[in-house]
Amino acid sequence: MSDLSVVICSLDGQVGVARCLDALAAQTIAGRLEVIVVDDGSSDDTAGVAERRGARVIRHAVNRGLSAARNSGLAAAAAPVVGFLDDDCEPDPDWAQRLLSSYEDGVVGVGGAVESYGPPSRLARYLERRNPLAPLELGLEGGSGIAFRFWLYLKGLWDISEPTGRRPVFSLVGANMSFRRDALEAVGGFDERFRFGAEELDLCLRLRRADPAGRLVVDPAARIRHYFEPALRDTLRRSRAYGRGSARLYRKWPDVGPTFFPAPVVAAGLIVLALARPSRATVLPALMFPALMFPAGLRHALARRSLEPLGDGYLQLLQEVAEDVGFVHGLWLFRDFVPEPRA
């Protein structure tokens, strides 16, 4: 019997599926893995690529979304631990071994690091400095009030250090996560209303509620490479989708608090003021606001002795604009969500 079932969900991702399956075949404990590919309504040869590499394939006749695809993989899994990878990810050779080695009494889920990877570019270097696929740290346990979350947000703007070492976290990252199968089944798996965005956070919230003593752990050494499209348009598309996912989450868990970024509102106000009353006193603050609001770019520039990170604040502002737009749109789309009862 396998020790780890690995579920890869894909929609028209035959190239990435092939790369991911080849990496799984090269794992240090490849013989202890069960590999399942869920073809979520693809129009390419995703299923054929997976079958030729010996993976078990489950096909959806139509696209049902990431949560539904993961549930199909979970239903087929036989191992006591189920891991999830995206089709644009490539795990290190010891990825599976490191995940399993972190399971001990009281641990219900283990994840690893997700490193952005793509052709060298300004955007690739920015995403390396500000990784959007990082686990939510345990500090979120301190409260869900808007004031506390805003303080965490401001703290994160200044801090360029990254947590290191194996540690408990608040929530894992969907592209690189695993859970005890019985714990997933006990909470009903993924909420299939979450097609993309915040589905892993919703799951982690339900796991924490079902077992308050259970721990979610991340081991950065259980590393994967995330291959992304090196285009700003694609990055903003993802940010908008994350915003809609955050709106779903807020509709379902109102006590968690909304994830809405204030910087775009302030920036818009400064731009309107500069256009209405153009002068040095209004135009300069509008131009400099992103760099001042997101000083991590300045700290990176000083640490790396490079001018390029000075533009990070403008890219981060664009991402926050896209997330806010997605969040507002999602509030309307998911207005009929029935909230979860308070714990």
C-alpha positions in Angstrom: 0.0 0.0 0.0 1.2 3.5 -0.8 2.2 6.0 1.9 1.3 9.1 -0.1 -1.4 9.7 -2.7 -0.4 12.6 -5.0 -3.3 14.4 -6.8 -2.6 16.6 -9.8 -5.5 18.6 -11.1 -5.3 20.0 -14.6 -7.3 21.9 -17.2 -5.5 21.9 -20.6 -2.1 21.5 -18.9 -0.5 18.6 -20.7 3.0 20.1 -20.8 3.0 20.8 -17.1 1.4 17.5 -16.3 4.2 15.7 -18.2 6.9 17.7 -16.3 5.2 17.1 -12.9 4.8 13.3 -13.5 8.4 13.0 -14.6 9.5 14.7 -11.4 7.3 12.4 -9.3 8.9 9.4 -11.0 12.3 10.7 -9.9 11.3 11.0 -6.2 13.5 9.4 -3.6 10.4 7.4 -2.4 8.7 7.0 -5.8 7.8 3.4 -5.0 5.7 4.6 -2.0 3.6 7.0 -4.1 0.2 6.6 -5.7 -0.2 9.2 -8.5 -3.6 10.4 -9.6 -4.3 13.0 -12.3 -7.7 14.6 -12.5 -8.4 15.9 -16.0 -11.0 18.7 -15.3 -12.6 19.0 -18.7 -9.4 19.5 -20.8 -9.6 19.8 -24.6 -5.9 18.8 -25.0 -4.1 15.5 -24.4 -3.8 15.9 -20.7 -5.4 12.5 -20.0 -3.3 10.7 -22.6 0.0 12.2 -21.3 -0.9 11.0 -17.8 -2.0 7.5 -18.9 1.2 7.0 -20.9 3.2 7.8 -17.8 1.4 5.3 -15.7 -0.8 7.7 -13.6 -4.3 6.8 -12.6 -6.6 9.2 -14.6 -10.0 10.6 -13.6 -11.8 12.6 -16.2 -14.5 15.2 -15.8 -16.6 15.6 -18.9 -16.8 19.3 -18.3 -14.8 21.7 -16.2 -16.0 21.7 -12.6 -13.4 23.8 -10.9 -10.3 23.2 -8.8 -12.1 22.2 -5.6 -14.3 19.6 -7.4 -11.2 18.2 -9.1 -9.4 17.8 -5.8 -12.4 16.1 -4.3 -12.4 13.6 -7.1 -8.7 12.9 -6.5 -9.4 12.6 -2.8 -12.2 10.1 -3.3 -9.9 7.9 -5.4 -6.9 8.1 -3.0 -6.0 5.1 -0.9 -2.9 6.3 1.0 -3.3 7.7 4.6 -1.8 11.0 3.4 -3.0 12.9 0.3 -0.8 15.5 -1.3 -1.9 18.1 -3.9 0.2 19.6 -6.7 -0.9 22.0 -9.5 -0.1 21.1 -13.1 2.4 24.0 -13.4 4.6 22.7 -10.6 7.7 20.6 -10.4 8.7 19.0 -7.1 12.3 18.5 -5.9 13.4 14.9 -5.8 13.0 14.7 -2.0 9.7 16.6 -1.9 7.5 13.6 -1.0 10.0 12.2 1.5 10.2 15.5 3.3 6.4 16.0 3.5 5.9 12.5 5.1 8.8 13.0 7.5 7.0 16.1 9.0 4.0 14.1 10.1 3.9 13.4 13.8 1.3 13.3 16.5 -1.1 16.2 16.2 0.0 17.3 12.7 -3.0 17.1 10.2 -1.4 18.9 7.3 2.1 19.6 5.8 3.1 21.9 3.1 6.3 23.2 1.5 7.9 26.1 -0.3 6.6 27.3 -3.7 9.3 29.1 -5.7 8.3 31.1 -8.8 10.1 30.1 -11.9 10.1 31.4 -15.4 12.3 33.1 -18.1 14.5 35.8 -16.6 12.5 39.1 -16.6 11.7 42.1 -14.5 8.4 40.4 -13.4 10.1 37.1 -12.5 12.6 38.9 -10.3 9.7 40.9 -8.6 7.8 37.7 -7.9 10.9 36.2 -6.5 11.2 39.1 -4.0 7.5 39.1 -3.2 6.3 35.5 -3.5 2.4 35.5 -3.8 2.4 31.8 -3.0 3.6 31.8 0.6 1.7 30.1 3.5 -0.2 32.3 5.9 1.8 32.6 9.0 0.6 31.8 12.5 0.4 35.5 13.4 -3.2 35.5 12.0 -4.3 33.5 15.0 -3.9 36.7 17.0 -7.3 38.0 15.8 -9.6 38.7 12.9 -10.4 42.3 13.6 -9.8 44.9 10.9 -7.4 46.9 13.1 -5.3 43.8 13.9 -5.2 42.7 10.3 -4.3 46.2 9.1 -1.4 46.2 11.6 -0.2 42.8 10.1 -0.5 44.3 6.6 1.6 47.3 7.5 4.2 45.2 9.3 4.5 43.0 6.1 5.1 46.1 3.9 8.3 46.9 5.8 9.6 43.4 6.4 11.7 41.8 3.6 12.8 38.9 5.7 11.2 35.5 5.1 10.4 33.0 7.8 12.7 30.0 7.7 12.8 26.5 9.0 10.0 24.0 9.7 7.2 25.7 11.6 3.5 25.7 12.3 1.4 28.0 10.0 -2.1 29.3 9.8 -2.9 28.0 6.3 -1.0 26.0 3.6 -0.6 26.9 -0.1 -2.8 25.0 -2.5 0.0 24.4 -5.0 2.1 22.4 -2.4 0.1 20.9 0.4 -0.8 17.5 1.9 -3.2 16.3 4.6 -4.2 13.2 6.5 -6.9 11.6 4.4 -9.2 10.9 7.4 -9.0 14.6 8.4 -10.1 15.7 4.9 -12.9 13.2 4.8 -14.1 14.2 8.3 -14.7 17.8 7.1 -16.2 16.8 3.7 -13.2 17.7 1.6 -13.0 21.0 -0.4 -16.0 23.3 -0.7 -16.8 23.0 -4.5 -18.4 26.4 -4.6 -14.8 27.7 -4.5 -13.8 27.1 -8.1 -10.4 28.9 -7.7 -9.0 31.2 -5.0 -9.1 30.8 -1.2 -10.3 27.2 -1.4 -7.3 26.0 0.6 -7.8 28.7 3.2 -11.4 27.7 3.6 -10.4 24.0 4.0 -7.7 25.0 6.6 -10.3 27.0 8.6 -12.6 24.0 8.7 -9.8 21.7 9.7 -8.8 24.0 12.5 -12.4 24.3 13.7 -12.9 20.5 13.6 -9.6 19.8 15.5 -8.4 22.9 17.4 -5.4 21.0 18.7 -4.4 19.9 15.2 -1.4 21.6 13.6 -0.6 22.7 10.1 3.1 22.6 9.4 5.3 23.9 6.6 8.8 22.6 5.7 10.5 24.9 3.2 12.8 22.1 2.2 9.8 20.3 0.7 10.2 22.6 -2.3 8.5 22.9 -5.7 9.1 25.1 -8.7 6.0 27.0 -9.9 6.2 27.7 -13.7 4.2 30.9 -14.5 3.5 32.9 -17.6 5.9 35.9 -17.5 3.3 38.5 -18.3 1.9 41.2 -16.2 -1.6 40.5 -17.6 -1.5 37.0 -16.3 -0.3 38.1 -12.9 -3.1 40.6 -12.6 -5.6 38.0 -13.8 -4.6 35.7 -11.0 -4.8 38.6 -8.5 -8.3 39.4 -9.6 -9.2 35.7 -9.2 -7.7 35.7 -5.7 -9.8 38.7 -4.9 -13.0 36.9 -5.9 -11.9 34.0 -3.8 -11.4 36.3 -0.8 -15.0 37.6 -1.3 -16.3 34.0 -1.3 -14.4 33.4 1.9 -15.8 36.6 3.5 -19.3 35.7 2.5 -18.9 32.3 4.1 -16.9 33.3 7.1 -17.8 37.0 8.0 -16.0 36.8 11.3 -12.7 36.2 9.4 -12.9 39.8 8.1 -12.7 41.2 4.6 -9.5 41.1 2.6 -9.6 44.5 1.0 -6.4 46.6 0.4 -6.6 50.3 1.4 -3.6 51.5 -0.7 -5.5 51.6 -4.1 -8.2 53.8 -2.5 -5.6 56.3 -1.2 -3.7 56.2 -4.5 -7.0 56.9 -6.4 -7.7 59.8 -4.1 -4.2 61.3 -4.7 -4.6 61.0 -8.4 -8.0 62.7 -8.5 -6.6 65.5 -6.3 -3.6 65.9 -8.6 -5.8 66.0 -11.7 -8.2 68.5 -10.1 -5.5 70.8 -8.7 -2.2 70.1 -10.5 0.8 71.4 -8.6 4.0 70.1 -7.2 2.3 69.7 -3.8 -0.3 67.3 -5.3 1.4 65.6 -8.3 4.6 64.5 -6.4 2.7 62.7 -3.6 0.6 60.9 -6.3 3.7 59.8 -8.2 5.7 58.8 -5.1 2.9 57.2 -3.1 3.5 53.6 -4.3 7.2 53.8 -3.4 6.5 55.2 0.0 3.6 52.9 0.8 5.6 49.8 -0.1 9.0 50.5 1.3 10.1 46.9 1.0 11.2 47.8 -2.5 13.6 50.4 -1.1 15.0 47.9 1.4 15.5 45.4 -1.4 17.3 48.0 -3.5 19.7 48.9 -0.6 20.3 45.2 0.2 20.9 44.2 -3.4 22.5 47.5 -4.5 20.2 47.6 -7.4 17.7 50.3 -8.6 15.2 47.8 -10.0 13.4 47.0 -6.8 12.4 50.6 -6.5 9.7 49.9 -8.9 8.2 47.0 -6.8 5.8 49.3 -5.1 4.1 50.2 -8.4 3.7 46.5 -9.3 2.4 45.7 -5.9 -0.1 48.5 -6.1 -1.4 47.1 -9.5 -1.8 43.7 -7.9 -3.8 45.2 -5.0 -6.0 47.1 -7.4 -6.7 43.9 -9.2 -7.5 42.0 -6.0 -9.8 44.8 -4.8 -11.6 44.8 -8.1 -12.0 41.0 -7.8 -13.1 41.3 -4.2 -15.9 43.9 -5.0 -17.0 41.8 -7.9 -17.1 38.7 -5.8 -19.2 40.4 -3.1 -21.9 40.8 -5.7 -21.5 37.4 -7.3 -21.6 35.5 -4.0 -24.2 37.6 -2.2 -26.3 34.6 -1.6 -23.7 32.6 0.3 -25.0 31.3 3.6 -22.5 32.2 6.3 -21.0 29.6 8.5 -22.2 29.8 12.2 -19.7 31.3 14.6 -17.5 28.9 16.4 
